[in-house]
């Protein structure tokens, strides 16, 4: 299972500074990820682990990630 902590960056049109959205993506079969994590010996859920990393966990599709990139999230 490969889970990446991704940064989607864009230029803020108001301030001109670069801003980023941190996401954990992709997760294959997100519905069962915590069960698979538990079977692999992880104590934290993907949500708890994301919180530990300062990320709000959300399940994104490929199309949604592309939209985030284009819209500057």
Gaussian input, Z-matrix of N, CA and C with variables (Angstrom, degrees):
# hf/3-21g

backbone

0 1
 N
 C     1     B1
 C     2     B2     1     A1
 N     3     B3     2     A2     1     D1
 C     4     B4     3     A3     2     D2
 C     5     B5     4     A4     3     D3
 N     6     B6     5     A5     4     D4
 C     7     B7     6     A6     5     D5
 C     8     B8     7     A7     6     D6
 N     9     B9     8     A8     7     D7
 C    10    B10     9     A9     8     D8
 C    11    B11    10    A10     9     D9
 N    12    B12    11    A11    10    D10
 C    13    B13    12    A12    11    D11
 C    14    B14    13    A13    12    D12
 N    15    B15    14    A14    13    D13
 C    16    B16    15    A15    14    D14
 C    17    B17    16    A16    15    D15
 N    18    B18    17    A17    16    D16
 C    19    B19    18    A18    17    D17
 C    20    B20    19    A19    18    D18
 N    21    B21    20    A20    19    D19
 C    22    B22    21    A21    20    D20
 C    23    B23    22    A22    21    D21
 N    24    B24    23    A23    22    D22
 C    25    B25    24    A24    23    D23
 C    26    B26    25    A25    24    D24
 N    27    B27    26    A26    25    D25
 C    28    B28    27    A27    26    D26
 C    29    B29    28    A28    27    D27
 N    30    B30    29    A29    28    D28
 C    31    B31    30    A30    29    D29
 C    32    B32    31    A31    30    D30
 N    33    B33    32    A32    31    D31
 C    34    B34    33    A33    32    D32
 C    35    B35    34    A34    33    D33
 N    36    B36    35    A35    34    D34
 C    37    B37    36    A36    35    D35
 C    38    B38    37    A37    36    D36
 N    39    B39    38    A38    37    D37
 C    40    B40    39    A39    38    D38
 C    41    B41    40    A40    39    D39
 N    42    B42    41    A41    40    D40
 C    43    B43    42    A42    41    D41
 C    44    B44    43    A43    42    D42
 N    45    B45    44    A44    43    D43
 C    46    B46    45    A45    44    D44
 C    47    B47    46    A46    45    D45
 N    48    B48    47    A47    46    D46
 C    49    B49    48    A48    47    D47
 C    50    B50    49    A49    48    D48
 N    51    B51    50    A50    49    D49
 C    52    B52    51    A51    50    D50
 C    53    B53    52    A52    51    D51
 N    54    B54    53    A53    52    D52
 C    55    B55    54    A54    53    D53
 C    56    B56    55    A55    54    D54
 N    57    B57    56    A56    55    D55
 C    58    B58    57    A57    56    D56
 C    59    B59    58    A58    57    D57
 N    60    B60    59    A59    58    D58
 C    61    B61    60    A60    59    D59
 C    62    B62    61    A61    60    D60
 N    63    B63    62    A62    61    D61
 C    64    B64    63    A63    62    D62
 C    65    B65    64    A64    63    D63
 N    66    B66    65    A65    64    D64
 C    67    B67    66    A66    65    D65
 C    68    B68    67    A67    66    D66
 N    69    B69    68    A68    67    D67
 C    70    B70    69    A69    68    D68
 C    71    B71    70    A70    69    D69
 N    72    B72    71    A71    70    D70
 C    73    B73    72    A72    71    D71
 C    74    B74    73    A73    72    D72
 N    75    B75    74    A74    73    D73
 C    76    B76    75    A75    74    D74
 C    77    B77    76    A76    75    D75
 N    78    B78    77    A77    76    D76
 C    79    B79    78    A78    77    D77
 C    80    B80    79    A79    78    D78
 N    81    B81    80    A80    79    D79
 C    82    B82    81    A81    80    D80
 C    83    B83    82    A82    81    D81
 N    84    B84    83    A83    82    D82
 C    85    B85    84    A84    83    D83
 C    86    B86    85    A85    84    D84
 N    87    B87    86    A86    85    D85
 C    88    B88    87    A87    86    D86
 C    89    B89    88    A88    87    D87
 N    90    B90    89    A89    88    D88
 C    91    B91    90    A90    89    D89
 C    92    B92    91    A91    90    D90
 N    93    B93    92    A92    91    D91
 C    94    B94    93    A93    92    D92
 C    95    B95    94    A94    93    D93
 N    96    B96    95    A95    94    D94
 C    97    B97    96    A96    95    D95
 C    98    B98    97    A97    96    D96
 N    99    B99    98    A98    97    D97
 C   100   B100    99    A99    98    D98
 C   101   B101   100   A100    99    D99
 N   102   B102   101   A101   100   D100
 C   103   B103   102   A102   101   D101
 C   104   B104   103   A103   102   D102
 N   105   B105   104   A104   103   D103
 C   106   B106   105   A105   104   D104
 C   107   B107   106   A106   105   D105
 N   108   B108   107   A107   106   D106
 C   109   B109   108   A108   107   D107
 C   110   B110   109   A109   108   D108
 N   111   B111   110   A110   109   D109
 C   112   B112   111   A111   110   D110
 C   113   B113   112   A112   111   D111
 N   114   B114   113   A113   112   D112
 C   115   B115   114   A114   113   D113
 C   116   B116   115   A115   114   D114
 N   117   B117   116   A116   115   D115
 C   118   B118   117   A117   116   D116
 C   119   B119   118   A118   117   D117
 N   120   B120   119   A119   118   D118
 C   121   B121   120   A120   119   D119
 C   122   B122   121   A121   120   D120
 N   123   B123   122   A122   121   D121
 C   124   B124   123   A123   122   D122
 C   125   B125   124   A124   123   D123
 N   126   B126   125   A125   124   D124
 C   127   B127   126   A126   125   D125
 C   128   B128   127   A127   126   D126
 N   129   B129   128   A128   127   D127
 C   130   B130   129   A129   128   D128
 C   131   B131   130   A130   129   D129
 N   132   B132   131   A131   130   D130
 C   133   B133   132   A132   131   D131
 C   134   B134   133   A133   132   D132
 N   135   B135   134   A134   133   D133
 C   136   B136   135   A135   134   D134
 C   137   B137   136   A136   135   D135
 N   138   B138   137   A137   136   D136
 C   139   B139   138   A138   137   D137
 C   140   B140   139   A139   138   D138
 N   141   B141   140   A140   139   D139
 C   142   B142   141   A141   140   D140
 C   143   B143   142   A142   141   D141
 N   144   B144   143   A143   142   D142
 C   145   B145   144   A144   143   D143
 C   146   B146   145   A145   144   D144
 N   147   B147   146   A146   145   D145
 C   148   B148   147   A147   146   D146
 C   149   B149   148   A148   147   D147
 N   150   B150   149   A149   148   D148
 C   151   B151   150   A150   149   D149
 C   152   B152   151   A151   150   D150
 N   153   B153   152   A152   151   D151
 C   154   B154   153   A153   152   D152
 C   155   B155   154   A154   153   D153
 N   156   B156   155   A155   154   D154
 C   157   B157   156   A156   155   D155
 C   158   B158   157   A157   156   D156
 N   159   B159   158   A158   157   D157
 C   160   B160   159   A159   158   D158
 C   161   B161   160   A160   159   D159
 N   162   B162   161   A161   160   D160
 C   163   B163   162   A162   161   D161
 C   164   B164   163   A163   162   D162
 N   165   B165   164   A164   163   D163
 C   166   B166   165   A165   164   D164
 C   167   B167   166   A166   165   D165
 N   168   B168   167   A167   166   D166
 C   169   B169   168   A168   167   D167
 C   170   B170   169   A169   168   D168
 N   171   B171   170   A170   169   D169
 C   172   B172   171   A171   170   D170
 C   173   B173   172   A172   171   D171
 N   174   B174   173   A173   172   D172
 C   175   B175   174   A174   173   D173
 C   176   B176   175   A175   174   D174
 N   177   B177   176   A176   175   D175
 C   178   B178   177   A177   176   D176
 C   179   B179   178   A178   177   D177
 N   180   B180   179   A179   178   D178
 C   181   B181   180   A180   179   D179
 C   182   B182   181   A181   180   D180
 N   183   B183   182   A182   181   D181
 C   184   B184   183   A183   182   D182
 C   185   B185   184   A184   183   D183
 N   186   B186   185   A185   184   D184
 C   187   B187   186   A186   185   D185
 C   188   B188   187   A187   186   D186
 N   189   B189   188   A188   187   D187
 C   190   B190   189   A189   188   D188
 C   191   B191   190   A190   189   D189
 N   192   B192   191   A191   190   D190
 C   193   B193   192   A192   191   D191
 C   194   B194   193   A193   192   D192
 N   195   B195   194   A194   193   D193
 C   196   B196   195   A195   194   D194
 C   197   B197   196   A196   195   D195
 N   198   B198   197   A197   196   D196
 C   199   B199   198   A198   197   D197
 C   200   B200   199   A199   198   D198
 N   201   B201   200   A200   199   D199
 C   202   B202   201   A201   200   D200
 C   203   B203   202   A202   201   D201
 N   204   B204   203   A203   202   D202
 C   205   B205   204   A204   203   D203
 C   206   B206   205   A205   204   D204
 N   207   B207   206   A206   205   D205
 C   208   B208   207   A207   206   D206
 C   209   B209   208   A208   207   D207
 N   210   B210   209   A209   208   D208
 C   211   B211   210   A210   209   D209
 C   212   B212   211   A211   210   D210
 N   213   B213   212   A212   211   D211
 C   214   B214   213   A213   212   D212
 C   215   B215   214   A214   213   D213
 N   216   B216   215   A215   214   D214
 C   217   B217   216   A216   215   D215
 C   218   B218   217   A217   216   D216

   B1=1.4416
   B2=1.5247
   B3=1.3121
   B4=1.4492
   B5=1.5244
   B6=1.3085
   B7=1.4553
   B8=1.5118
   B9=1.3027
   B10=1.4471
   B11=1.5126
   B12=1.3031
   B13=1.4559
   B14=1.5266
   B15=1.3309
   B16=1.4574
   B17=1.5209
   B18=1.3163
   B19=1.4498
   B20=1.5168
   B21=1.3208
   B22=1.4505
   B23=1.5146
   B24=1.3226
   B25=1.4550
   B26=1.5107
   B27=1.3237
   B28=1.4547
   B29=1.5121
   B30=1.2994
   B31=1.4496
   B32=1.5179
   B33=1.3238
   B34=1.4612
   B35=1.5313
   B36=1.3417
   B37=1.4589
   B38=1.5301
   B39=1.3124
   B40=1.4596
   B41=1.5228
   B42=1.3200
   B43=1.4591
   B44=1.5232
   B45=1.3384
   B46=1.4562
   B47=1.5160
   B48=1.3247
   B49=1.4658
   B50=1.5272
   B51=1.3084
   B52=1.4538
   B53=1.5254
   B54=1.3225
   B55=1.4575
   B56=1.5192
   B57=1.3154
   B58=1.4547
   B59=1.5202
   B60=1.3185
   B61=1.4551
   B62=1.5225
   B63=1.3246
   B64=1.4620
   B65=1.5166
   B66=1.3307
   B67=1.4609
   B68=1.5195
   B69=1.3156
   B70=1.4640
   B71=1.5133
   B72=1.3356
   B73=1.4546
   B74=1.5119
   B75=1.2722
   B76=1.4575
   B77=1.5244
   B78=1.2788
   B79=1.4639
   B80=1.5185
   B81=1.3093
   B82=1.4625
   B83=1.5210
   B84=1.3143
   B85=1.4664
   B86=1.5320
   B87=1.3092
   B88=1.4651
   B89=1.5266
   B90=1.3112
   B91=1.4702
   B92=1.5293
   B93=1.3239
   B94=1.4727
   B95=1.5276
   B96=1.3334
   B97=1.4606
   B98=1.5246
   B99=1.3252
   B100=1.4711
   B101=1.5283
   B102=1.3190
   B103=1.4679
   B104=1.5339
   B105=1.3227
   B106=1.4652
   B107=1.5199
   B108=1.3242
   B109=1.4704
   B110=1.5270
   B111=1.3394
   B112=1.4677
   B113=1.5314
   B114=1.3355
   B115=1.4696
   B116=1.5302
   B117=1.3270
   B118=1.4674
   B119=1.5266
   B120=1.3399
   B121=1.4531
   B122=1.5227
   B123=1.3261
   B124=1.4660
   B125=1.5226
   B126=1.3086
   B127=1.4649
   B128=1.5190
   B129=1.3281
   B130=1.4599
   B131=1.5281
   B132=1.3360
   B133=1.4547
   B134=1.5289
   B135=1.3130
   B136=1.4603
   B137=1.5326
   B138=1.3232
   B139=1.4667
   B140=1.5302
   B141=1.3507
   B142=1.4694
   B143=1.5218
   B144=1.3311
   B145=1.4474
   B146=1.5323
   B147=1.3119
   B148=1.4651
   B149=1.5275
   B150=1.3243
   B151=1.4755
   B152=1.5257
   B153=1.3114
   B154=1.4700
   B155=1.5295
   B156=1.3206
   B157=1.4601
   B158=1.5324
   B159=1.3359
   B160=1.4609
   B161=1.5136
   B162=1.3265
   B163=1.4663
   B164=1.5196
   B165=1.3352
   B166=1.4559
   B167=1.5246
   B168=1.3351
   B169=1.4605
   B170=1.5180
   B171=1.3234
   B172=1.4521
   B173=1.5232
   B174=1.3220
   B175=1.4640
   B176=1.5323
   B177=1.3263
   B178=1.4592
   B179=1.5240
   B180=1.3260
   B181=1.4620
   B182=1.5227
   B183=1.3178
   B184=1.4561
   B185=1.5282
   B186=1.3173
   B187=1.4655
   B188=1.5302
   B189=1.3319
   B190=1.4660
   B191=1.5266
   B192=1.3259
   B193=1.4589
   B194=1.5316
   B195=1.3256
   B196=1.4676
   B197=1.5350
   B198=1.3305
   B199=1.4736
   B200=1.5251
   B201=1.3182
   B202=1.4637
   B203=1.5202
   B204=1.3252
   B205=1.4629
   B206=1.5322
   B207=1.3263
   B208=1.4568
   B209=1.5279
   B210=1.3223
   B211=1.4662
   B212=1.5127
   B213=1.3072
   B214=1.4578
   B215=1.5144
   B216=1.3412
   B217=1.4598
   B218=1.4917
   A1=107.90
   A2=115.87
   A3=120.92
   A4=109.67
   A5=116.68
   A6=121.95
   A7=107.55
   A8=116.10
   A9=120.61
   A10=110.81
   A11=115.86
   A12=122.49
   A13=104.05
   A14=117.01
   A15=121.65
   A16=111.30
   A17=115.36
   A18=122.53
   A19=107.40
   A20=115.94
   A21=120.64
   A22=105.50
   A23=116.75
   A24=119.98
   A25=112.57
   A26=114.80
   A27=120.83
   A28=109.05
   A29=115.24
   A30=121.42
   A31=108.93
   A32=117.11
   A33=121.78
   A34=108.26
   A35=117.82
   A36=120.01
   A37=113.60
   A38=118.27
   A39=121.63
   A40=111.37
   A41=116.73
   A42=120.69
   A43=113.30
   A44=116.52
   A45=119.92
   A46=113.86
   A47=116.74
   A48=120.09
   A49=110.04
   A50=114.88
   A51=120.18
   A52=109.03
   A53=117.08
   A54=120.74
   A55=108.62
   A56=115.29
   A57=121.03
   A58=111.22
   A59=114.58
   A60=122.48
   A61=106.06
   A62=116.69
   A63=120.81
   A64=108.53
   A65=116.09
   A66=120.44
   A67=109.49
   A68=115.79
   A69=122.19
   A70=105.27
   A71=114.65
   A72=119.43
   A73=109.26
   A74=123.22
   A75=127.83
   A76=111.17
   A77=115.58
   A78=121.13
   A79=107.19
   A80=115.30
   A81=120.33
   A82=108.86
   A83=116.19
   A84=122.71
   A85=110.62
   A86=115.32
   A87=121.81
   A88=113.09
   A89=116.86
   A90=120.69
   A91=111.05
   A92=117.24
   A93=120.36
   A94=113.18
   A95=117.73
   A96=119.60
   A97=112.57
   A98=118.33
   A99=119.17
   A100=111.86
   A101=117.12
   A102=120.40
   A103=109.74
   A104=116.73
   A105=120.43
   A106=111.25
   A107=117.22
   A108=120.40
   A109=110.19
   A110=116.27
   A111=121.15
   A112=109.90
   A113=117.30
   A114=121.60
   A115=111.65
   A116=116.45
   A117=120.89
   A118=112.13
   A119=116.46
   A120=119.75
   A121=115.59
   A122=117.50
   A123=120.17
   A124=109.55
   A125=116.56
   A126=120.65
   A127=112.71
   A128=117.08
   A129=120.36
   A130=110.96
   A131=115.24
   A132=120.05
   A133=108.00
   A134=116.56
   A135=119.67
   A136=109.93
   A137=117.32
   A138=121.26
   A139=110.93
   A140=116.14
   A141=120.24
   A142=111.37
   A143=116.42
   A144=119.86
   A145=110.72
   A146=117.35
   A147=120.97
   A148=110.25
   A149=116.04
   A150=120.83
   A151=110.60
   A152=115.74
   A153=121.04
   A154=110.51
   A155=116.75
   A156=122.58
   A157=112.61
   A158=116.46
   A159=119.98
   A160=113.32
   A161=116.57
   A162=122.19
   A163=109.06
   A164=116.08
   A165=120.30
   A166=106.33
   A167=116.70
   A168=121.03
   A169=110.69
   A170=115.41
   A171=123.11
   A172=106.98
   A173=117.25
   A174=121.28
   A175=107.79
   A176=116.69
   A177=122.53
   A178=110.75
   A179=116.05
   A180=120.93
   A181=107.89
   A182=116.24
   A183=120.55
   A184=110.09
   A185=116.87
   A186=121.06
   A187=111.00
   A188=117.28
   A189=120.51
   A190=111.53
   A191=117.65
   A192=120.88
   A193=109.57
   A194=116.51
   A195=119.39
   A196=110.40
   A197=117.00
   A198=120.56
   A199=111.07
   A200=116.60
   A201=120.44
   A202=110.50
   A203=115.87
   A204=119.96
   A205=110.75
   A206=116.05
   A207=120.61
   A208=111.87
   A209=116.92
   A210=120.72
   A211=111.56
   A212=116.74
   A213=119.45
   A214=111.34
   A215=115.62
   A216=127.98
   A217=109.09
   D1=127.41
   D2=-179.81
   D3=-114.44
   D4=117.57
   D5=177.75
   D6=-121.23
   D7=127.64
   D8=-177.58
   D9=-112.10
   D10=141.66
   D11=171.75
   D12=-91.28
   D13=103.58
   D14=-173.08
   D15=-100.72
   D16=148.39
   D17=171.93
   D18=-113.99
   D19=126.61
   D20=173.46
   D21=-109.65
   D22=117.97
   D23=-174.90
   D24=-108.80
   D25=152.29
   D26=174.95
   D27=-154.97
   D28=166.10
   D29=178.05
   D30=-94.61
   D31=124.61
   D32=178.08
   D33=-70.66
   D34=119.08
   D35=-176.22
   D36=-66.81
   D37=-22.98
   D38=-178.93
   D39=-81.90
   D40=-49.17
   D41=-175.03
   D42=-96.72
   D43=-19.51
   D44=-177.24
   D45=77.76
   D46=6.23
   D47=179.73
   D48=-95.94
   D49=155.56
   D50=178.34
   D51=-80.32
   D52=135.36
   D53=175.19
   D54=-128.56
   D55=156.79
   D56=-173.81
   D57=-129.87
   D58=150.09
   D59=171.74
   D60=-116.55
   D61=121.95
   D62=178.03
   D63=-90.29
   D64=130.47
   D65=176.44
   D66=-135.82
   D67=157.10
   D68=172.10
   D69=-107.58
   D70=113.98
   D71=-171.65
   D72=-164.97
   D73=147.11
   D74=-4.80
   D75=-88.24
   D76=155.70
   D77=173.33
   D78=-124.41
   D79=116.27
   D80=178.72
   D81=-70.42
   D82=129.94
   D83=178.48
   D84=52.36
   D85=63.59
   D86=-175.98
   D87=-56.97
   D88=-27.42
   D89=-178.62
   D90=-61.73
   D91=-33.15
   D92=-176.24
   D93=-109.41
   D94=12.05
   D95=-174.56
   D96=-61.37
   D97=-40.05
   D98=-177.67
   D99=-68.84
   D100=-34.56
   D101=175.71
   D102=-64.15
   D103=-43.60
   D104=178.69
   D105=-66.78
   D106=-37.97
   D107=176.68
   D108=-61.48
   D109=-44.78
   D110=-179.77
   D111=-61.27
   D112=-43.64
   D113=179.29
   D114=-64.47
   D115=-29.39
   D116=179.86
   D117=-84.26
   D118=-4.56
   D119=176.40
   D120=100.08
   D121=4.49
   D122=177.09
   D123=-77.48
   D124=136.66
   D125=-179.87
   D126=-88.19
   D127=-27.54
   D128=-177.31
   D129=-95.87
   D130=147.29
   D131=172.11
   D132=-73.24
   D133=166.08
   D134=177.41
   D135=-63.35
   D136=-33.66
   D137=177.76
   D138=-65.06
   D139=-45.77
   D140=179.06
   D141=-64.52
   D142=-40.46
   D143=179.56
   D144=-66.42
   D145=-39.51
   D146=177.18
   D147=-61.41
   D148=-44.96
   D149=178.20
   D150=-58.67
   D151=-40.94
   D152=178.61
   D153=-60.53
   D154=-32.39
   D155=179.96
   D156=-88.72
   D157=-0.91
   D158=-179.77
   D159=80.07
   D160=27.11
   D161=-177.70
   D162=-120.11
   D163=136.11
   D164=172.50
   D165=-85.80
   D166=117.95
   D167=-175.94
   D168=-76.72
   D169=133.60
   D170=175.61
   D171=-147.26
   D172=142.06
   D173=177.77
   D174=-83.03
   D175=118.64
   D176=179.34
   D177=-111.04
   D178=141.90
   D179=170.91
   D180=-88.69
   D181=166.52
   D182=177.00
   D183=-59.15
   D184=-42.89
   D185=179.69
   D186=-61.29
   D187=-40.55
   D188=179.23
   D189=-65.29
   D190=-39.02
   D191=178.88
   D192=-64.98
   D193=-41.50
   D194=177.47
   D195=-62.85
   D196=-40.79
   D197=178.04
   D198=-63.60
   D199=-40.89
   D200=178.44
   D201=-61.20
   D202=-42.67
   D203=-179.91
   D204=-63.67
   D205=-44.46
   D206=-177.44
   D207=-69.89
   D208=-38.33
   D209=-176.77
   D210=-84.85
   D211=-7.67
   D212=-176.17
   D213=72.44
   D214=26.17
   D215=-179.76
   D216=47.13

